[in-house]
Amino acid sequence: MRILILGGTGEASALVAGLAGTVHAVTLSLAGRTAAPRVEPVRTRVGGFGGAEGLAAWLRAEATDLLVDATHPFAARIGVNAAVAAQSVGIKILAVRRPPWTRRPGDLWTEVASVADCVAALGPVPRRVFVTVGRLELPVFAAAPQHDYVVRTIEPVGDALPVPRLTTIAARGPFAQADEARFMREAAIEVLVTKNSGGEATYGKVAAARALTVPVVIVRQPEKPEVARVADAAQALAWIEAFSTR
């Protein structure tokens, strides 16, 4: 089969590794938001398609048999575009969607619908806030300059968050719970702001917050189209194998 994988996640990398060297012709598509993405062992393209219509045109031109949406849980727009494009072209789509984290005893969560809603949830009283929502959504926190922000991102923050008190950390997960707990204690973190991305790679900060009784403002995963879906790369590989032999 000719397979297009919309990637940028650990699940996508694991899926590519499992498909590389097989009879399938695999193309991995990356959005281009990371300056130095990991080199993958399949044909790779970088950049957008131009919405659902552009993606559909690419799928037709490449005679694609299967579209796999293995993008980040918060990549809501590409999820919609992928579903629309697959239906337009008349091909099957499979989504790899990791389950969100669930609240456990001891979690001090305030759940919100968007990153913008995190600002109000933090309240007016100045606090030392650990923010891990990605660089692109940092500007909304400029509306609450009273807080002391500690921001961790993969890409440099630059001027994305113009506030008086800002500490930036460039790092890529996974992050172990013990390391996260040590960091949060040493940095005197009073509240964690994060997205409910699911998976194990970044859960350490959530577990550390629970152990330290640090409140968490957490953004719920957005709704996505109902398509065939699996929870991880191993399930995706099994699904693709079954689908290819029908």
DABELZI-V496418 format. One line per field, one symbol per residue. phi: phi as a letter, one per 30 degrees, with the letter a starting at -180 (. if undefined). psi: psi as a letter, one per 20 degrees, with the letter a starting at -180 (. if undefined). burial: # if it has 16 or more other ideal C-beta (glycine too) atoms within 10 Angstrom, else .. A space follows every 10 residues. Layout:
BEGIN
phi = ???
psi = ???
burial = ???
END
This chain:
BEGIN
phi = .cbccdcjbd ddddddddcd idddccbccc djdcdbdddc dbebcbjdcj iddddddded dchdcbcccc ddecdddddd dddddddddi cdbbccbddd dcdcejdccc dbdadedddd ddiddebccc cbcjddcded dddbdddccc ccbdcedicd bdbdbbccbc abddbdeddd dddddddhdc accacddiic ebdedddddd dchcdbcbdd dddbddbebb cadddddddd ddddcd
psi = qoppoobjrh ggghgghhip jaiqoppppq hjiphmqppq krppqprril ahghgghggg hjlphpponk rqhjmgghgg hggggggghk rqpppoopqq qqprpipmqo prhrhhihgh hhrhppropo pmjqhhjhhh iiimiiqopo pprgqqhckh nnqhoppqpo qprqpqgggg ggghghilph qpprqmirrh hjihhghggg hjlpqpoppq qqqrqorpqr hrhghggggg gghij.
burial = #.######## ######.##. ...####### #.....#..# .#.#....#. .#..##.##. ...####### #####..### ######..#. ########.. #.....#.#. .#..#..##. .#....#### #####.##.. #..#..#### ###...#..# #.#..#.#.. ..#.#.#..# #.##....## #########. .######### ...######. #..##.#.## .##..##.## ......
END
